[in-house]
Amino acid sequence: MIILEDVEYSYDGIYTALRGVTLQVDRGESVAIMGTNGAGKTTLIKHFNGLLRPQAGNVFLEGKDTSQMSVAEMAKIVGLVFQNPDHQLFLESCKKEIAFGLKNLGFTQEEAEERCDQTLSRLGLEGFAERSPFALSGGERKRVALASVLATEPDVLALDEPTIGQDARQKESLARMLMEMNKKGRTVIVVTHDIEFVIEHFPRTIAMSDGQIVADGDTSSVLTHEEVLERCSLTLPQMTQAAKALRHRFDNVSDRLASLSDIESIATTLLEGA
């Protein structure tokens, strides 16, 4: 469980990134954090694993005040994948990148190698083991950074813009992997601008603007609320736009449909009544 109570954080005492944020994420939840650039999303998740410490307010991780925890302690619980993989990668091969965190957590050489191979395979990186991550494309480096965290199987996985640089097939593969982890009881948190990715895969969405939480709740409700979307500089999901177009001709179509399954359901109803 992650709890924030009235958390505030400013950079250089000038730019206030978080303004009295209060939030609770329960164990096993799957949560998306959305908002415009500069809304405070990345600053927020850096408080989850101790990379940043609150300048006011409190953060609790698994019931313990993080002011009493080291970054190493917190990193064993919360794995964070940065938006820019170049801020995370530093070794000469992909396999060494993945093994590094495992060895620091006490895994044997044999265990680390087995987990490396499994994780590379899950992310479609089997042929990249001995290659330098810095010789790969941006999207590939992002997957290597993700692999280095996934291999440790943290209780909480937080990802900053994981779908940037990934094609549709890779995004679907990522979604399956995150949902598998969630089904095993792990907490999954993503910061993203990819509204369709969130609609299809995350039941809870937190919308942020100007360092504050503007809305927090059921994803379909949050991401079809036009005032929230406008304040957070987000666009209506494509499915909601389609629903609005359908509503001009069919009164029984809700204008708050969000997911593909919503549209499929109403289309079936309309066709049956035709």
C-alpha positions as CSV (number, residue, x, y, z in Angstrom):
1,M,0.0,0.0,0.0
2,I,1.2,3.5,-0.8
3,I,-0.2,6.5,1.1
4,L,0.6,10.2,0.5
5,E,-0.7,12.8,3.0
6,D,-0.7,16.5,1.9
7,V,2.6,16.0,0.1
8,E,4.3,19.1,-1.3
9,Y,7.5,19.3,-3.4
10,S,9.2,22.3,-5.1
11,Y,12.3,22.4,-7.4
12,D,14.8,25.0,-6.2
13,G,12.1,26.5,-4.1
14,I,10.7,28.1,-7.2
15,Y,8.7,25.7,-9.3
16,T,6.1,23.8,-7.2
17,A,5.5,20.4,-8.7
18,L,3.2,18.9,-6.0
19,R,0.6,20.9,-4.0
20,G,-0.8,19.1,-1.1
21,V,-1.3,15.8,-2.8
22,T,-3.2,13.1,-0.8
23,L,-3.5,9.7,-2.3
24,Q,-3.8,6.0,-1.5
25,V,-2.9,3.1,-3.8
26,D,-3.9,-0.3,-2.4
27,R,-1.9,-3.5,-2.9
28,G,-2.8,-5.2,-6.2
29,E,-4.4,-2.1,-7.8
30,S,-3.8,-1.2,-11.5
31,V,-3.7,2.6,-11.8
32,A,-2.9,5.1,-14.5
33,I,-1.8,8.7,-13.8
34,M,-2.5,11.2,-16.6
35,G,-2.2,14.9,-17.2
36,T,-0.3,17.5,-19.3
37,N,3.5,17.9,-19.2
38,G,4.4,19.6,-15.9
39,A,1.4,18.4,-14.1
40,G,3.6,16.7,-11.4
41,K,3.1,13.0,-12.5
42,T,6.8,12.0,-12.6
43,T,7.5,14.0,-9.4
44,L,4.7,12.0,-7.8
45,I,5.9,8.5,-8.6
46,K,9.5,9.4,-7.7
47,H,8.1,9.8,-4.1
48,F,7.0,6.1,-4.3
49,N,10.5,4.7,-4.1
50,G,12.5,7.5,-2.4
51,L,14.1,9.1,-5.3
52,L,12.4,12.3,-4.0
53,R,11.4,13.0,-0.5
54,P,8.4,15.2,0.5
55,Q,9.3,18.7,1.6
56,A,5.9,18.8,3.4
57,G,3.5,16.0,4.2
58,N,4.2,12.3,4.6
59,V,4.6,9.2,2.4
60,F,3.9,5.7,3.8
61,L,5.0,2.5,2.0
62,E,3.5,-0.8,3.3
63,G,2.6,1.0,6.5
64,K,6.0,2.5,7.2
65,D,6.9,6.2,7.0
66,T,9.4,6.5,4.2
67,S,11.4,9.1,6.1
68,Q,12.5,6.1,8.2
69,M,13.4,4.0,5.1
70,S,16.5,4.0,2.9
71,V,16.2,4.2,-0.9
72,A,17.6,0.6,-1.0
73,E,14.7,-0.6,1.2
74,M,12.2,1.2,-0.9
75,A,13.7,-0.1,-4.2
76,K,13.1,-3.7,-3.1
77,I,9.3,-2.9,-2.9
78,V,8.9,-0.3,-5.7
79,G,10.5,-0.8,-9.1
80,L,10.5,2.4,-11.2
81,V,11.1,2.5,-15.0
82,F,12.1,6.0,-16.1
83,Q,10.6,7.7,-19.1
84,N,14.1,8.2,-20.6
85,P,16.0,4.8,-20.6
86,D,19.3,6.6,-20.9
87,H,18.8,7.8,-17.3
88,Q,18.6,4.1,-16.2
89,L,21.0,2.1,-18.4
90,F,24.8,2.2,-17.9
91,L,26.3,-1.3,-18.5
92,E,27.8,-2.6,-21.7
93,S,25.3,-5.4,-22.5
94,C,21.6,-5.9,-22.1
95,K,22.1,-9.1,-20.1
96,K,24.4,-7.3,-17.6
97,E,21.9,-4.5,-17.2
98,I,19.2,-7.0,-16.2
99,A,21.5,-9.1,-13.9
100,F,22.8,-6.0,-12.1
101,G,19.7,-5.4,-10.0
102,L,19.2,-9.1,-9.4
103,K,22.7,-9.5,-8.0
104,N,22.2,-6.5,-5.7
105,L,19.1,-8.2,-4.3
106,G,21.1,-11.3,-3.5
107,F,20.2,-13.7,-6.3
108,T,22.9,-16.2,-7.2
109,Q,24.6,-16.1,-10.6
110,E,22.5,-19.1,-11.8
111,E,19.3,-17.5,-10.6
112,A,20.2,-14.2,-12.2
113,E,21.0,-15.7,-15.5
114,E,17.7,-17.7,-15.5
115,R,15.7,-14.6,-14.8
116,C,17.6,-12.6,-17.4
117,D,16.8,-15.2,-20.1
118,Q,13.1,-15.4,-19.1
119,T,12.7,-11.6,-19.0
120,L,14.5,-11.1,-22.3
121,S,12.2,-13.6,-23.9
122,R,9.0,-12.1,-22.4
123,L,9.9,-8.7,-23.9
124,G,11.0,-10.0,-27.3
125,L,14.6,-9.2,-26.7
126,E,16.1,-12.7,-27.0
127,G,18.7,-11.7,-29.6
128,F,19.8,-8.6,-27.7
129,A,21.4,-10.3,-24.6
130,E,25.1,-9.5,-25.6
131,R,24.4,-6.3,-27.4
132,S,25.0,-2.9,-25.9
133,P,21.8,-1.1,-25.0
134,F,23.3,2.1,-26.4
135,A,23.4,0.6,-29.9
136,L,19.6,-0.1,-29.8
137,S,16.7,2.1,-30.9
138,G,14.9,4.3,-28.3
139,G,12.0,1.9,-28.1
140,E,14.3,-1.1,-27.7
141,R,16.3,0.7,-24.9
142,K,13.1,1.4,-23.1
143,R,12.2,-2.4,-23.2
144,V,15.7,-3.2,-21.8
145,A,15.2,-0.7,-19.0
146,L,11.8,-2.3,-18.3
147,A,13.4,-5.7,-18.3
148,S,15.9,-4.7,-15.7
149,V,13.1,-3.8,-13.3
150,L,10.7,-6.6,-14.3
151,A,13.3,-9.3,-13.6
152,T,13.4,-8.3,-9.9
153,E,9.6,-8.8,-9.6
154,P,8.9,-5.9,-7.3
155,D,5.7,-5.7,-5.3
156,V,4.9,-2.4,-7.0
157,L,5.9,-1.6,-10.6
158,A,5.8,2.1,-11.6
159,L,6.4,3.0,-15.3
160,D,6.8,6.5,-16.7
161,E,5.5,6.7,-20.3
162,P,6.1,3.0,-21.1
163,T,4.4,3.1,-24.5
164,I,6.5,5.8,-26.1
165,G,8.5,4.3,-29.0
166,Q,6.5,1.1,-28.9
167,D,4.4,-0.1,-31.9
168,A,0.9,-1.6,-31.5
169,R,2.1,-5.1,-31.1
170,Q,4.7,-4.2,-28.5
171,K,2.1,-2.2,-26.6
172,E,-0.2,-5.1,-26.5
173,S,2.6,-7.4,-25.3
174,L,3.4,-4.8,-22.6
175,A,-0.2,-4.7,-21.5
176,R,-0.4,-8.5,-21.3
177,M,2.7,-8.6,-19.2
178,L,1.5,-5.8,-16.8
179,M,-1.9,-7.5,-16.4
180,E,-0.2,-10.8,-15.7
181,M,1.8,-9.2,-12.9
182,N,-1.4,-7.5,-11.6
183,K,-3.2,-10.8,-11.5
184,K,-0.4,-12.2,-9.4
185,G,-1.1,-9.5,-6.8
186,R,1.4,-6.9,-7.8
187,T,0.5,-3.2,-8.0
188,V,0.9,-1.6,-11.4
189,I,1.1,2.1,-11.8
190,V,1.7,3.9,-15.2
191,V,2.3,7.5,-16.0
192,T,1.2,8.0,-19.6
193,H,-0.4,10.3,-22.2
194,D,-1.7,7.2,-24.1
195,I,-5.4,7.5,-23.3
196,E,-6.5,4.5,-25.4
197,F,-3.9,2.3,-23.6
198,V,-5.3,3.4,-20.3
199,I,-9.0,3.0,-21.3
200,E,-8.4,-0.6,-22.4
201,H,-6.2,-1.8,-19.5
202,F,-6.5,0.3,-16.3
203,P,-9.6,0.4,-14.2
204,R,-8.5,3.4,-12.1
205,T,-7.2,6.7,-13.4
206,I,-5.8,9.7,-11.5
207,A,-5.9,12.9,-13.5
208,M,-3.4,15.7,-12.5
209,S,-3.0,19.4,-13.3
210,D,-0.7,22.0,-11.9
211,G,0.6,19.7,-9.1
212,Q,-2.8,18.6,-7.9
213,I,-5.1,15.7,-8.3
214,V,-8.1,16.9,-10.3
215,A,-10.0,13.6,-10.5
216,D,-9.5,10.0,-9.2
217,G,-11.7,7.1,-9.9
218,D,-13.2,4.8,-12.4
219,T,-11.3,5.2,-15.7
220,S,-14.4,5.4,-17.9
221,S,-15.8,8.2,-15.7
222,V,-12.6,10.2,-15.4
223,L,-11.7,10.0,-19.1
224,T,-15.1,10.9,-20.4
225,H,-15.5,13.9,-18.1
226,E,-15.0,16.8,-20.4
227,E,-14.2,19.4,-17.7
228,V,-11.5,17.1,-16.3
229,L,-10.1,16.5,-19.7
230,E,-9.9,20.1,-20.6
231,R,-8.3,21.1,-17.3
232,C,-5.7,18.3,-17.8
233,S,-5.2,19.0,-21.5
234,L,-6.3,15.5,-22.5
235,T,-8.5,14.6,-25.5
236,L,-11.6,12.5,-25.5
237,P,-11.0,8.8,-26.1
238,Q,-11.7,7.9,-29.8
239,M,-14.5,5.6,-28.7
240,T,-16.2,8.4,-26.8
241,Q,-16.0,10.6,-29.9
242,A,-17.5,7.8,-31.9
243,A,-20.3,7.4,-29.3
244,K,-21.1,11.1,-29.5
245,A,-21.3,10.8,-33.3
246,L,-23.7,7.9,-33.0
247,R,-25.8,9.7,-30.4
248,H,-26.8,12.2,-33.0
249,R,-28.8,9.5,-34.8
250,F,-29.6,7.0,-32.0
251,D,-31.0,8.4,-28.7
252,N,-30.2,5.2,-26.8
253,V,-26.5,5.5,-27.3
254,S,-24.6,6.8,-24.2
255,D,-22.2,9.7,-24.9
256,R,-19.8,8.3,-22.2
257,L,-18.8,5.1,-23.9
258,A,-15.0,4.7,-23.7
259,S,-13.7,1.3,-24.5
260,L,-13.8,-0.9,-27.6
261,S,-16.1,-3.4,-25.8
262,D,-18.6,-0.6,-25.1
263,I,-18.8,0.3,-28.8
264,E,-19.1,-3.4,-29.8
265,S,-22.0,-3.9,-27.3
266,I,-24.0,-0.9,-28.5
267,A,-23.3,-1.7,-32.2
268,T,-24.7,-5.2,-31.6
269,T,-27.8,-3.7,-29.9
270,L,-28.3,-1.3,-32.8
271,L,-27.9,-4.0,-35.5
272,E,-30.3,-6.3,-33.7
273,G,-32.9,-3.6,-33.6
274,A,-32.4,-2.6,-37.2
